[in-house]
Amino acid sequence: MKKAASATTSISLTPPIQDASAVDPTATPDKSFPSAWCGKLPKLHFDSKFAQGLASGWQISDVTILQTGTPFTVCCSTAFEPVYNSSGTIVGNSGCDYNADGFDYDVPDAPSFGNTKHGNRSAFINGLFSASDFPAPPLGQEGNLGRNTFTGPGYADSDMSLAKHTPIPWFGGEKADVEFCMEAFNIFNRVNLTNMLSDLANPEFGHATQTFGARDFQFGIRLSF
């Protein structure tokens, strides 16, 4: 109890610093290029009716998304862990919650390279930066690193669809339509990394450890009448 009493008088709390370099917490990638197109394949002519029917009625479409990475915040989820001197006064903090307000996920001070750092895919996988790059702020103060100042890996995906419509006879003299569809997701099988782990307390901090889905195919048949 004596140590707890001295702790309340040895730390000067300061309000969180609103860094001017911070961006909107709801920020989305600042550069995005979505595109979509659809077209019919040229009609080919064959002597065989079967070949003619097989080669006709094909339609191809594509949806592509290219965008820069998503902003993220470097923070720390560890609680405040006081360090006492021989007289029972708090003289340091071996954890986080830098301003000791009871709420975790405080930001540290800005690293020597500033609020931005760019890297290629290998850098995101192997570690764009390490926890030691981010110094702790003075005792009882929130760090001066802005929020959402770093940007994660970019994203590129192309989904393609190939479909064929074939009219067939139906009851009552009407015609029905059989559609065969083949869809390819991430057709170029690009490795798209998820955002980096940004918690200083995580052993994998600074690494992108997961990916979005690899190339995948889907087939389907639909009858319309």
MDAnalysis code that builds the backbone (N, CA, C; Angstrom):
import MDAnalysis as mda
import numpy as np

u = mda.Universe.empty(675, n_residues=225, atom_resindex=np.repeat(np.arange(225), 3), trajectory=True)
u.add_TopologyAttr("name", ["N", "CA", "C"] * 225)
u.add_TopologyAttr("resid", np.arange(1, 226))
u.add_TopologyAttr("resname", ["MET", "LYS", "LYS", "ALA", "ALA", "SER", "ALA", "THR", "THR", "SER", "ILE", "SER", "LEU", "THR", "PRO", "PRO", "ILE", "GLN", "ASP", "ALA", "SER", "ALA", "VAL", "ASP", "PRO", "THR", "ALA", "THR", "PRO", "ASP", "LYS", "SER", "PHE", "PRO", "SER", "ALA", "TRP", "CYS", "GLY", "LYS", "LEU", "PRO", "LYS", "LEU", "HIS", "PHE", "ASP", "SER", "LYS", "PHE", "ALA", "GLN", "GLY", "LEU", "ALA", "SER", "GLY", "TRP", "GLN", "ILE", "SER", "ASP", "VAL", "THR", "ILE", "LEU", "GLN", "THR", "GLY", "THR", "PRO", "PHE", "THR", "VAL", "CYS", "CYS", "SER", "THR", "ALA", "PHE", "GLU", "PRO", "VAL", "TYR", "ASN", "SER", "SER", "GLY", "THR", "ILE", "VAL", "GLY", "ASN", "SER", "GLY", "CYS", "ASP", "TYR", "ASN", "ALA", "ASP", "GLY", "PHE", "ASP", "TYR", "ASP", "VAL", "PRO", "ASP", "ALA", "PRO", "SER", "PHE", "GLY", "ASN", "THR", "LYS", "HIS", "GLY", "ASN", "ARG", "SER", "ALA", "PHE", "ILE", "ASN", "GLY", "LEU", "PHE", "SER", "ALA", "SER", "ASP", "PHE", "PRO", "ALA", "PRO", "PRO", "LEU", "GLY", "GLN", "GLU", "GLY", "ASN", "LEU", "GLY", "ARG", "ASN", "THR", "PHE", "THR", "GLY", "PRO", "GLY", "TYR", "ALA", "ASP", "SER", "ASP", "MET", "SER", "LEU", "ALA", "LYS", "HIS", "THR", "PRO", "ILE", "PRO", "TRP", "PHE", "GLY", "GLY", "GLU", "LYS", "ALA", "ASP", "VAL", "GLU", "PHE", "CYS", "MET", "GLU", "ALA", "PHE", "ASN", "ILE", "PHE", "ASN", "ARG", "VAL", "ASN", "LEU", "THR", "ASN", "MET", "LEU", "SER", "ASP", "LEU", "ALA", "ASN", "PRO", "GLU", "PHE", "GLY", "HIS", "ALA", "THR", "GLN", "THR", "PHE", "GLY", "ALA", "ARG", "ASP", "PHE", "GLN", "PHE", "GLY", "ILE", "ARG", "LEU", "SER", "PHE"])
u.atoms.positions = np.array([
    [0.827, -1.195, 0.000],
    [0.000, 0.000, 0.000],
    [0.871, 1.258, 0.000],
    [1.988, 1.212, 0.678],
    [2.875, 2.376, 0.717],
    [3.405, 2.689, -0.670],
    [3.771, 1.619, -1.394],
    [4.270, 1.850, -2.737],
    [3.196, 2.418, -3.644],
    [1.979, 1.945, -3.497],
    [0.886, 2.465, -4.322],
    [0.651, 3.937, -4.051],
    [0.778, 4.364, -2.787],
    [0.584, 5.770, -2.441],
    [1.665, 6.637, -3.065],
    [2.933, 6.161, -3.040],
    [4.006, 6.959, -3.624],
    [3.881, 7.035, -5.132],
    [3.262, 5.990, -5.714],
    [3.114, 5.986, -7.161],
    [2.193, 7.090, -7.642],
    [1.217, 7.439, -6.851],
    [0.264, 8.464, -7.283],
    [0.866, 9.859, -7.242],
    [1.972, 10.029, -6.574],
    [2.557, 11.358, -6.470],
    [3.836, 11.509, -7.269],
    [4.332, 10.428, -7.873],
    [5.622, 10.508, -8.552],
    [5.504, 10.565, -10.067],
    [4.265, 10.459, -10.600],
    [4.078, 10.497, -12.039],
    [3.231, 11.698, -12.414],
    [3.743, 12.499, -13.334],
    [2.985, 13.633, -13.827],
    [2.346, 13.240, -15.146],
    [1.005, 13.065, -15.133],
    [0.303, 12.636, -16.332],
    [0.074, 13.804, -17.270],
    [0.198, 13.538, -18.543],
    [-0.072, 14.550, -19.565],
    [-1.099, 14.003, -20.531],
    [-1.926, 14.859, -21.113],
    [-2.914, 14.375, -22.085],
    [-2.214, 13.870, -23.331],
    [-2.859, 12.961, -24.066],
    [-2.256, 12.458, -25.298],
    [-1.925, 13.590, -26.264],
    [-0.774, 13.470, -26.893],
    [-0.325, 14.481, -27.837],
    [-0.958, 14.216, -29.194],
    [-1.605, 15.203, -29.768],
    [-2.209, 15.071, -31.081],
    [-1.191, 15.506, -32.126],
    [-0.505, 14.540, -32.679],
    [0.539, 14.824, -33.658],
    [-0.079, 15.353, -34.948],
    [0.493, 16.423, -35.467],
    [-0.046, 17.032, -36.691],
    [0.124, 16.121, -37.890],
    [1.025, 15.128, -37.765],
    [1.259, 14.240, -38.898],
    [0.277, 13.090, -38.941],
    [-0.572, 12.972, -37.925],
    [-1.528, 11.878, -37.908],
    [-2.594, 12.089, -38.971],
    [-3.081, 10.984, -39.505],
    [-4.142, 11.062, -40.499],
    [-5.437, 10.557, -39.903],
    [-6.501, 10.711, -40.650],
    [-7.819, 10.303, -40.201],
    [-7.828, 8.826, -39.830],
    [-8.292, 8.466, -38.604],
    [-8.310, 7.060, -38.209],
    [-9.151, 6.186, -39.126],
    [-10.072, 6.768, -39.866],
    [-10.903, 5.982, -40.779],
    [-10.348, 6.023, -42.194],
    [-9.097, 6.444, -42.321],
    [-8.506, 6.627, -43.651],
    [-8.482, 5.318, -44.430],
    [-8.682, 5.422, -45.724],
    [-8.596, 4.301, -46.648],
    [-7.421, 4.560, -47.577],
    [-7.024, 3.564, -48.363],
    [-5.920, 3.784, -49.296],
    [-6.129, 5.044, -50.135],
    [-5.083, 5.879, -50.243],
    [-5.253, 7.163, -50.919],
    [-5.206, 7.036, -52.434],
    [-4.757, 5.889, -52.950],
    [-4.716, 5.693, -54.389],
    [-5.343, 4.342, -54.711],
    [-6.421, 4.386, -55.471],
    [-7.121, 3.160, -55.825],
    [-7.573, 3.250, -57.271],
    [-7.391, 2.159, -58.008],
    [-7.782, 2.130, -59.420],
    [-8.607, 0.876, -59.680],
    [-9.934, 0.967, -59.579],
    [-10.785, -0.173, -59.939],
    [-11.183, -0.090, -61.410],
    [-11.281, -1.219, -62.063],
    [-11.715, -1.240, -63.460],
    [-12.534, -2.506, -63.715],
    [-13.456, -2.406, -64.646],
    [-14.282, -3.547, -65.017],
    [-14.627, -3.450, -66.495],
    [-14.656, -4.577, -67.173],
    [-15.042, -4.587, -68.569],
    [-15.710, -5.918, -68.894],
    [-16.466, -5.916, -69.972],
    [-17.195, -7.106, -70.389],
    [-17.337, -7.078, -71.905],
    [-17.203, -8.224, -72.530],
    [-17.322, -8.265, -73.988],
    [-17.640, -9.662, -74.484],
    [-18.126, -9.732, -75.713],
    [-18.433, -11.009, -76.340],
    [-17.281, -11.417, -77.252],
    [-16.960, -12.701, -77.245],
    [-15.908, -13.205, -78.116],
    [-16.415, -13.262, -79.554],
    [-15.533, -13.086, -80.512],
    [-15.954, -13.105, -81.916],
    [-16.640, -14.424, -82.283],
    [-17.648, -14.335, -83.132],
    [-18.384, -15.508, -83.556],
    [-17.602, -16.235, -84.636],
    [-17.362, -17.515, -84.417],
    [-16.615, -18.330, -85.365],
    [-17.579, -19.188, -86.178],
    [-17.160, -19.571, -87.386],
    [-18.014, -20.345, -88.277],
    [-17.381, -21.707, -88.571],
    [-18.168, -22.749, -88.363],
    [-17.719, -24.113, -88.625],
    [-18.777, -24.832, -89.448],
    [-18.340, -25.824, -90.186],
    [-19.271, -26.628, -90.963],
    [-20.134, -27.500, -90.060],
    [-19.554, -27.965, -88.987],
    [-20.279, -28.819, -88.050],
    [-21.190, -27.962, -87.156],
    [-22.471, -28.339, -87.058],
    [-23.386, -27.621, -86.195],
    [-22.982, -27.738, -84.729],
    [-22.460, -28.899, -84.383],
    [-22.017, -29.093, -82.990],
    [-20.863, -28.143, -82.657],
    [-19.877, -28.074, -83.549],
    [-18.731, -27.181, -83.329],
    [-19.164, -25.728, -83.347],
    [-20.110, -25.416, -84.250],
    [-20.616, -24.047, -84.326],
    [-21.302, -23.648, -83.027],
    [-22.110, -24.553, -82.493],
    [-22.787, -24.267, -81.228],
    [-21.835, -24.179, -80.064],
    [-20.808, -25.022, -80.090],
    [-19.836, -25.014, -78.997],
    [-18.998, -23.739, -78.982],
    [-18.733, -23.187, -80.177],
    [-17.845, -22.026, -80.270],
    [-18.577, -20.693, -80.173],
    [-19.887, -20.714, -80.188],
    [-20.659, -19.465, -80.193],
    [-21.211, -19.141, -78.811],
    [-21.511, -17.844, -78.627],
    [-22.193, -17.411, -77.406],
    [-21.327, -17.215, -76.187],
    [-20.034, -17.060, -76.377],
    [-19.121, -16.887, -75.237],
    [-18.986, -15.407, -74.871],
    [-18.925, -15.144, -73.572],
    [-18.773, -13.785, -73.045],
    [-17.690, -13.785, -71.980],
    [-16.834, -12.780, -72.020],
    [-15.734, -12.683, -71.059],
    [-15.819, -11.353, -70.312],
    [-15.492, -11.371, -69.028],
    [-15.527, -10.142, -68.223],
    [-14.390, -10.174, -67.214],
    [-14.051, -9.006, -66.712],
    [-12.938, -8.893, -65.770],
    [-13.186, -7.734, -64.812],
    [-12.819, -7.938, -63.560],
    [-12.844, -6.882, -62.548],
    [-11.459, -6.832, -61.908],
    [-10.809, -5.683, -61.973],
    [-9.451, -5.523, -61.442],
    [-9.415, -4.377, -60.439],
    [-8.700, -4.592, -59.351],
    [-8.521, -3.560, -58.322],
    [-7.024, -3.412, -58.047],
    [-6.541, -2.181, -58.177],
    [-5.163, -1.833, -57.818],
    [-5.228, -0.718, -56.788],
    [-4.571, -0.898, -55.652],
    [-4.617, 0.154, -54.640],
    [-3.369, 0.129, -53.762],
    [-3.086, 1.288, -53.201],
    [-1.978, 1.400, -52.267],
    [-2.377, 0.770, -50.935],
    [-1.434, 0.677, -50.023],
    [-1.686, 0.023, -48.744],
    [-2.605, 0.821, -47.823],
    [-3.061, 0.141, -46.771],
    [-3.944, 0.756, -45.778],
    [-3.122, 1.338, -44.625],
    [-3.442, 2.559, -44.173],
    [-2.709, 3.154, -43.044],
    [-2.867, 2.327, -41.767],
    [-1.839, 2.329, -40.943],
    [-1.917, 1.650, -39.657],
    [-1.111, 2.413, -38.606],
    [-1.419, 2.138, -37.339],
    [-0.807, 2.828, -36.212],
    [0.096, 1.877, -35.439],
    [1.290, 2.305, -35.149],
    [2.176, 1.560, -34.248],
    [1.802, 1.910, -32.815],
    [1.523, 0.909, -32.006],
    [1.119, 1.130, -30.620],
    [1.637, -0.027, -29.768],
    [1.296, -0.015, -28.483],
    [1.744, -1.074, -27.578],
    [0.601, -1.438, -26.634],
    [0.328, -2.738, -26.513],
    [-0.805, -3.203, -25.710],
    [-0.427, -3.581, -24.280],
    [0.838, -3.491, -23.929],
    [1.272, -3.874, -22.585],
    [0.851, -2.828, -21.556],
    [0.490, -3.295, -20.377],
    [0.092, -2.384, -19.303],
    [1.301, -1.656, -18.724],
    [1.032, -0.617, -17.942],
    [2.082, 0.118, -17.242],
    [2.724, -0.798, -16.193],
    [4.042, -0.924, -16.226],
    [4.772, -1.782, -15.288],
    [5.823, -0.915, -14.578],
    [5.474, -0.395, -13.400],
    [6.350, 0.560, -12.720],
    [7.668, -0.051, -12.259],
    [8.693, 0.770, -12.297],
    [10.010, 0.414, -11.767],
    [10.278, 1.327, -10.572],
    [10.554, 0.737, -9.411],
    [10.740, 1.504, -8.177],
    [12.221, 1.622, -7.827],
    [12.548, 2.709, -7.147],
    [13.880, 2.820, -6.570],
    [13.836, 2.296, -5.138],
    [14.911, 2.422, -4.431],
    [15.006, 1.860, -3.075],
    [14.050, 2.517, -2.091],
    [13.621, 3.726, -2.370],
    [12.711, 4.413, -1.450],
    [11.241, 4.184, -1.808],
    [10.988, 3.360, -2.814],
    [9.618, 3.061, -3.181],
    [8.994, 4.044, -4.154],
    [9.790, 4.903, -4.750],
    [9.277, 5.876, -5.715],
    [9.391, 5.303, -7.131],
    [8.367, 5.548, -7.923],
    [8.398, 5.077, -9.310],
    [9.359, 5.946, -10.115],
    [10.340, 5.293, -10.697],
    [11.346, 6.017, -11.465],
    [11.394, 5.575, -12.932],
    [10.590, 4.600, -13.279],
    [10.614, 4.118, -14.653],
    [9.409, 3.253, -14.965],
    [9.361, 2.800, -16.201],
    [8.265, 1.969, -16.681],
    [8.840, 0.940, -17.638],
    [8.727, -0.344, -17.261],
    [9.262, -1.407, -18.109],
    [8.215, -1.944, -19.078],
    [6.997, -1.398, -19.008],
    [5.934, -1.824, -19.906],
    [5.556, -0.722, -20.868],
    [4.266, -0.602, -21.106],
    [3.750, 0.465, -21.968],
    [2.709, 1.260, -21.173],
    [1.541, 1.564, -21.795],
    [0.587, 2.500, -21.175],
    [1.383, 3.675, -20.623],
    [2.067, 4.334, -21.540],
    [3.101, 5.294, -21.171],
    [2.621, 6.406, -20.247],
    [1.366, 6.858, -20.391],
    [0.886, 7.928, -19.513],
    [0.163, 7.394, -18.276],
    [0.173, 6.056, -18.094],
    [-0.357, 5.420, -16.880],
    [-1.804, 5.805, -16.578],
    [-2.615, 5.901, -17.639],
    [-4.016, 6.261, -17.418],
    [-4.930, 5.038, -17.348],
    [-4.346, 3.849, -17.419],
    [-5.129, 2.633, -17.343],
    [-5.640, 2.133, -18.683],
    [-5.381, 2.874, -19.746],
    [-5.810, 2.456, -21.079],
    [-4.579, 2.099, -21.906],
    [-4.581, 0.888, -22.438],
    [-3.432, 0.413, -23.204],
    [-3.469, 0.938, -24.638],
    [-2.600, 0.409, -25.453],
    [-2.463, 0.769, -26.865],
    [-2.034, 2.227, -27.038],
    [-1.120, 2.669, -26.198],
    [-0.518, 3.987, -26.374],
    [0.504, 3.938, -27.503],
    [0.762, 5.098, -28.094],
    [1.768, 5.175, -29.151],
    [3.110, 5.574, -28.541],
    [4.224, 5.088, -29.099],
    [5.550, 5.476, -28.610],
    [5.990, 6.798, -29.220],
    [7.238, 7.170, -28.993],
    [7.813, 8.316, -29.678],
    [8.161, 7.928, -31.112],
    [8.261, 8.936, -31.966],
    [8.591, 8.689, -33.372],
    [10.016, 8.145, -33.491],
    [10.261, 7.227, -34.404],
    [11.612, 6.688, -34.609],
    [12.509, 7.695, -35.302],
    [13.764, 7.363, -35.409],
    [14.734, 8.281, -36.006],
    [14.447, 8.529, -37.480],
    [13.809, 7.564, -38.170],
    [13.524, 7.748, -39.596],
    [12.213, 8.479, -39.838],
    [11.503, 8.882, -38.778],
    [10.311, 9.694, -38.929],
    [9.029, 8.881, -38.992],
    [7.998, 9.507, -39.522],
    [6.664, 8.912, -39.535],
    [6.359, 8.082, -40.779],
    [7.281, 7.968, -41.681],
    [7.051, 7.181, -42.888],
    [8.253, 6.295, -43.174],
    [7.965, 5.134, -43.756],
    [9.019, 4.242, -44.213],
    [8.432, 3.323, -45.261],
    [9.060, 3.273, -46.415],
    [8.550, 2.488, -47.528],
    [9.369, 1.213, -47.682],
    [8.736, 0.194, -48.201],
    [9.428, -1.068, -48.409],
    [8.742, -1.905, -49.471],
    [9.464, -2.876, -50.011],
    [8.876, -3.777, -50.987],
    [8.264, -4.984, -50.271],
    [7.789, -5.950, -51.038],
    [7.108, -7.094, -50.451],
    [8.034, -7.889, -49.524],
    [9.295, -8.036, -49.911],
    [10.244, -8.768, -49.061],
    [10.443, -8.074, -47.718],
    [10.472, -6.739, -47.737],
    [10.647, -5.987, -46.497],
    [9.455, -6.190, -45.565],
    [8.253, -6.227, -46.110],
    [7.075, -6.447, -45.272],
    [7.077, -7.856, -44.679],
    [7.549, -8.838, -45.431],
    [7.585, -10.209, -44.940],
    [8.680, -10.391, -43.895],
    [9.860, -9.855, -44.161],
    [11.011, -10.038, -43.273],
    [11.050, -9.056, -42.111],
    [10.220, -8.016, -42.170],
    [10.177, -7.022, -41.095],
    [10.600, -5.652, -41.583],
    [9.631, -4.755, -41.714],
    [9.942, -3.409, -42.198],
    [10.709, -2.621, -41.151],
    [10.380, -2.835, -39.890],
    [11.112, -2.216, -38.797],
    [10.969, -3.091, -37.553],
    [11.708, -2.774, -36.510],
    [11.697, -3.568, -35.277],
    [11.208, -2.705, -34.121],
    [10.847, -3.350, -33.019],
    [10.342, -2.634, -31.847],
    [11.391, -1.674, -31.283],
    [12.654, -2.018, -31.427],
    [13.714, -1.170, -30.881],
    [13.837, 0.155, -31.631],
    [13.202, 0.265, -32.807],
    [13.241, 1.527, -33.560],
    [12.382, 2.603, -32.904],
    [11.467, 2.208, -32.012],
    [10.503, 3.141, -31.447],
    [10.787, 3.371, -29.960],
    [11.370, 4.512, -29.625],
    [11.713, 4.791, -28.226],
    [10.479, 5.082, -27.379],
    [10.568, 4.735, -26.109],
    [9.485, 5.045, -25.173],
    [9.547, 6.524, -24.803],
    [8.416, 7.171, -24.595],
    [8.405, 8.590, -24.196],
    [8.818, 8.740, -22.736],
    [9.028, 9.970, -22.281],
    [9.353, 10.192, -20.861],
    [8.252, 9.635, -19.953],
    [8.623, 9.291, -18.747],
    [7.696, 8.692, -17.795],
    [6.451, 9.551, -17.608],
    [5.285, 8.913, -17.762],
    [4.022, 9.602, -17.545],
    [3.488, 10.348, -18.740],
    [4.114, 10.206, -19.891],
    [3.672, 10.943, -21.072],
    [3.317, 9.994, -22.218],
    [2.358, 10.407, -23.012],
    [2.025, 9.695, -24.248],
    [3.107, 9.995, -25.275],
    [3.358, 9.046, -26.191],
    [4.354, 9.262, -27.225],
    [3.913, 10.287, -28.254],
    [4.855, 10.776, -29.050],
    [4.557, 11.808, -30.047],
    [4.393, 11.250, -31.458],
    [4.350, 9.920, -31.600],
    [4.146, 9.324, -32.916],
    [2.695, 9.502, -33.341],
    [2.486, 9.963, -34.543],
    [1.128, 10.139, -35.036],
    [0.411, 8.812, -35.232],
    [-0.887, 8.887, -35.368],
    [-1.692, 7.685, -35.593],
    [-1.965, 7.511, -37.093],
    [-1.927, 6.249, -37.524],
    [-2.138, 5.919, -38.939],
    [-1.145, 6.630, -39.853],
    [0.092, 6.712, -39.415],
    [1.098, 7.414, -40.213],
    [1.864, 6.493, -41.155],
    [1.818, 5.184, -40.899],
    [2.512, 4.231, -41.767],
    [1.499, 3.556, -42.695],
    [1.999, 3.036, -43.796],
    [1.133, 2.418, -44.795],
    [1.584, 0.986, -45.061],
    [0.616, 0.080, -45.063],
    [0.902, -1.334, -45.267],
    [1.106, -1.694, -46.727],
    [1.171, -2.995, -47.024],
    [1.409, -3.451, -48.395],
    [0.264, -3.072, -49.343],
    [0.593, -2.853, -50.591],
    [-0.413, -2.571, -51.594],
    [-1.198, -3.831, -51.965],
    [-2.197, -3.632, -52.801],
    [-3.092, -4.734, -53.152],
    [-3.390, -4.684, -54.647],
    [-3.302, -5.834, -55.299],
    [-3.632, -5.929, -56.727],
    [-4.332, -7.252, -56.962],
    [-5.510, -7.184, -57.561],
    [-6.290, -8.407, -57.776],
    [-7.074, -8.286, -59.071],
    [-7.146, -9.395, -59.796],
    [-7.924, -9.431, -61.033],
    [-8.758, -10.709, -61.049],
    [-10.079, -10.540, -61.159],
    [-11.012, -11.659, -61.217],
    [-11.624, -11.705, -62.615],
    [-11.602, -12.877, -63.230],
    [-12.076, -13.003, -64.610],
    [-13.168, -14.063, -64.704],
    [-14.100, -13.830, -65.596],
    [-15.219, -14.750, -65.781],
    [-15.398, -15.051, -67.266],
    [-15.648, -16.321, -67.577],
    [-15.912, -16.755, -68.941],
    [-17.239, -17.510, -68.931],
    [-18.207, -17.049, -69.699],
    [-19.543, -17.636, -69.672],
    [-20.045, -17.905, -71.083],
    [-20.858, -18.952, -71.210],
    [-21.444, -19.304, -72.514],
    [-22.952, -19.492, -72.339],
    [-23.716, -18.840, -73.208],
    [-25.164, -18.958, -73.201],
    [-25.594, -19.811, -74.391],
    [-26.387, -20.830, -74.106],
    [-26.863, -21.728, -75.158],
    [-28.377, -21.854, -75.073],
    [-29.108, -21.425, -76.100],
    [-30.570, -21.593, -76.096],
    [-30.940, -23.041, -76.398],
    [-31.939, -23.543, -75.696],
    [-32.403, -24.914, -75.913],
    [-33.930, -24.910, -75.972],
    [-34.534, -25.904, -76.654],
    [-35.997, -25.995, -76.697],
    [-36.554, -26.239, -75.300],
    [-37.766, -25.758, -75.065],
    [-38.398, -25.929, -73.759],
    [-39.869, -26.255, -73.947],
    [-40.548, -26.578, -72.894],
    [-41.951, -26.972, -72.973],
    [-42.807, -25.845, -73.579],
    [-43.829, -26.232, -74.303],
    [-44.760, -25.256, -74.861],
    [-44.196, -24.472, -76.018],
    [-43.144, -24.970, -76.642],
    [-42.570, -24.267, -77.780],
    [-41.672, -23.105, -77.403],
    [-41.509, -22.830, -76.128],
    [-40.631, -21.739, -75.695],
    [-39.179, -22.219, -75.675],
    [-38.291, -21.264, -75.455],
    [-36.874, -21.594, -75.371],
    [-36.327, -21.263, -73.990],
    [-35.407, -22.063, -73.552],
    [-34.715, -21.832, -72.290],
    [-33.254, -21.488, -72.588],
    [-32.572, -21.069, -71.593],
    [-31.165, -20.671, -71.751],
    [-30.319, -21.412, -70.724],
    [-29.303, -22.082, -71.211],
    [-28.342, -22.753, -70.326],
    [-27.067, -21.921, -70.306],
    [-26.675, -21.509, -69.125],
    [-25.449, -20.718, -68.977],
    [-24.397, -21.540, -68.256],
    [-23.263, -21.710, -68.906],
    [-22.094, -22.326, -68.264],
    [-21.111, -21.220, -67.917],
    [-20.641, -21.200, -66.688],
    [-19.766, -20.113, -66.229],
    [-18.529, -20.672, -65.542],
    [-17.394, -20.113, -65.877],
    [-16.134, -20.421, -65.206],
    [-15.556, -19.115, -64.685],
    [-15.298, -19.045, -63.390],
    [-14.762, -17.839, -62.766],
    [-13.393, -18.127, -62.152],
    [-12.491, -17.192, -62.343],
    [-11.141, -17.297, -61.777],
    [-10.895, -16.088, -60.885],
    [-10.655, -16.338, -59.614],
    [-10.382, -15.266, -58.660],
    [-8.869, -15.162, -58.442],
    [-8.368, -13.906, -58.455],
    [-6.920, -13.679, -58.388],
    [-6.232, -14.506, -59.472],
    [-6.665, -14.269, -60.703],
    [-6.247, -15.112, -61.814],
    [-4.734, -15.122, -62.022],
    [-4.049, -14.050, -61.677],
    [-2.590, -14.008, -61.838],
    [-1.861, -14.540, -60.612],
    [-2.634, -15.002, -59.621],
    [-2.080, -15.636, -58.423],
    [-1.047, -14.749, -57.722],
    [-1.367, -13.470, -57.642],
    [-0.459, -12.541, -56.965],
    [-0.548, -12.714, -55.456],
    [0.588, -12.664, -54.792],
    [0.617, -12.752, -53.330],
    [0.294, -11.376, -52.754],
    [-0.905, -11.228, -52.194],
    [-1.330, -9.980, -51.565],
    [-1.233, -10.125, -50.052],
    [-0.363, -9.339, -49.459],
    [-0.142, -9.413, -48.016],
    [-1.201, -8.614, -47.263],
    [-1.579, -9.116, -46.090],
    [-2.431, -8.330, -45.207],
    [-1.568, -7.263, -44.525],
    [-2.203, -6.420, -43.715],
    [-1.450, -5.364, -43.052],
    [-0.466, -5.938, -42.040],
    [0.511, -5.150, -41.682],
    [1.543, -5.592, -40.761],
    [1.040, -5.641, -39.324],
    [1.692, -6.459, -38.515],
    [1.404, -6.478, -37.084],
    [2.027, -5.234, -36.467],
    [1.196, -4.406, -35.847],
    [1.653, -3.087, -35.404],
    [1.709, -2.941, -33.893],
    [1.533, -4.027, -33.150],
    [1.599, -3.992, -31.689],
    [3.032, -4.270, -31.259],
    [3.659, -3.318, -30.603],
    [5.052, -3.481, -30.173],
    [5.243, -4.689, -29.262],
    [4.189, -5.129, -28.594],
    [4.291, -6.260, -27.680],
    [4.254, -7.601, -28.403],
    [3.921, -7.592, -29.680],
    [3.841, -8.830, -30.449],
    [5.227, -9.222, -30.949],
    [5.648, -10.487, -30.744],
    [6.978, -10.913, -31.220],
    [7.158, -10.755, -32.729],
    [6.050, -10.756, -33.481],
    [6.128, -10.613, -34.936],
    [5.908, -9.171, -35.378],
    [6.087, -8.244, -34.460],
    [5.879, -6.827, -34.791],
    [6.685, -6.435, -36.027],
    [6.044, -5.646, -36.903],
    [6.720, -5.153, -38.093],
    [6.683, -6.094, -39.276],
    [6.063, -7.268, -39.094],
    [5.987, -8.256, -40.163],
    [4.551, -8.398, -40.675],
    [4.423, -8.688, -41.958],
    [3.132, -9.092, -42.526],
    [3.140, -10.620, -42.545],
    [2.288, -11.243, -41.755],
    [2.350, -12.691, -41.552],
    [1.237, -13.460, -42.257],
    [0.308, -12.765, -42.897],
    [-0.788, -13.452, -43.567],
    [-0.991, -12.890, -44.971],
    [-1.703, -13.638, -45.778],
    [-1.993, -13.211, -47.148],
    [-3.482, -13.360, -47.441],
    [-3.923, -12.636, -48.455],
    [-5.275, -12.839, -48.967],
    [-5.284, -14.102, -49.828],
    [-6.457, -14.489, -50.299],
    [-6.605, -15.761, -50.994],
    [-5.764, -15.886, -52.252],
    [-5.271, -17.108, -52.487],
    [-4.544, -17.413, -53.715],
    [-5.545, -17.632, -54.851],
    [-5.026, -17.940, -56.031],
    [-5.895, -18.157, -57.185],
    [-6.884, -19.286, -56.903],
    [-8.117, -19.068, -57.337],
    [-9.175, -20.040, -57.089],
    [-10.138, -20.053, -58.282],
    [-10.629, -21.247, -58.617],
    [-11.552, -21.393, -59.738],
    [-12.916, -21.855, -59.251],
    [-13.933, -21.423, -59.967],
    [-15.301, -21.799, -59.628],
    [-16.073, -22.047, -60.918],
    [-16.816, -23.142, -60.957],
    [-17.590, -23.493, -62.136],
    [-19.066, -23.582, -61.764],
    [-19.932, -23.232, -62.710],
    [-21.349, -23.291, -62.430],
    [-22.183, -23.419, -63.697],
    [-23.383, -23.965, -63.538],
    [-24.342, -24.094, -64.631],
    [-25.686, -23.553, -64.144],
    [-26.329, -22.725, -64.983],
    [-27.624, -22.157, -64.604],
    [-28.607, -22.326, -65.768],
    [-29.811, -22.751, -65.416],
    [-30.873, -22.914, -66.391],
    [-31.927, -21.836, -66.177],
    [-32.187, -21.047, -67.218],
    [-33.195, -19.980, -67.136],
    [-34.308, -20.284, -68.129],
    [-35.568, -20.171, -67.668],
    [-36.703, -20.439, -68.561],
    [-37.895, -19.596, -68.147],
])
